[in-house]
Amino acid sequence: MERMNNEDIKKADAEVWDWINKEQIREQETINLIASENFASLPVLAAQGSVLTNKYAEGYSFARYYGGCQFIDRIEKIAIERTKELFNCEHANVQPHSGSQANMSVYFAYLKVGDTILGMDLRAGGHLTHGSPVSFSGKFYKAYSYGVDPKNEMIDFNIVEDLAKKYRPKLIVCGYSAYSRQVDFKAFSEIASKVGAYLLADIAHIAGFVAAGLHPSPHPFTDFTTTTTHKTLRGPRGGIVMCRKKFAKKIDSTVFPGIQGGPLMHVIAAKAIALKLASTNEFKDYQKKVLSNAKLMASLLEKLGYRIVSRGTDTHIVLVDLQPQGINGKEAEEILKKVNICVNKNTIPFDPLPANLTSGIRLGTPSVTTQGMGEKEIGLIVSFIHSALTNRSDDKKLASIREEVKNLCRQFPPY
Ligand code: DSN
């Protein structure tokens, strides 16, 4: 691989350069199975390192509070148009710095402090911003949560409807961080309209599939749809909020000046590039492979005796319950780190352990698929995982697996 080697950083700050370089090597030599990460494309990286980082552009295209925005304006407009086309939505705001801020803009625009929301429990697969008591979403609002059916670990819409009727939320949130099954936006919208609630879909994890037509679209079913751009979508770190036209003005004024100042124009340019790339057939093929790799990973792990939550996946996420193996998620994350496989510990539905230990790990296939890995490599990765967890006390064995992992990574450089 041709390593990125930025002489300018090195000259200006050898100390920071050294850490950047170490991170670069770590990324090259690690099998990354963090489901929310990906390798951004080179044009996306380049746009983020461009001169656009110099520009203040508070406001929106053609209505800014700063001069000199004539070129920036075009870029933001392109990003908005591409979002609308790719996701078939009525309005888009591409300024949120993150998924959390995209969600915050919806809450702040349409809820009053103390209003009721209904989202998925973080421990069952939801996100912090869907009503967790440690997040603004659980502190400012009266948050109730739904989980999954204990029998099949999938969403039970009868329960969601019962909860909605009981608590009469003003906003229902769907879309998840650690739930690997398709989201039925239509079923959610029917419940939301029965109780007069707004519906927000947070498609941060599945945006790439939605863009590629491999997951049902949230549109026209939702009032608001938020996403990040750096997961399956393979863009820069950041957020986008989409909504019906009638909500556009309030959402825009909540993003800026409500909760943010100047937009990150270098990131918005990178979002525009990623959205263009996401509209290609090549991207569609990539998403198909992300999906088939995840399905294969789940079935191979199952054959080796691992319990896959909900017995499979419809997405890039494979949630593994490690209770039968007698290890917790934290231990597994640490063992796999020793062999250069990066995963995150994750609660499983009805987890008896706290979030800092957990009974499971969450695996994801976006990064390895970006590297070009396919069936054969997924087979190898599963065998490395199994061998590392089985031989966890054998340092010699772990060292030899680490060499095999590095060797595999060398064959699939991300850049
Ligand atoms: N923290 C992200 C994840 O890992 O799923 C969600 O924002």
Residues whose N, C-alpha, C, O or C-beta is under 5 A from the ligand:
A	BS01	DSN	S36 S177
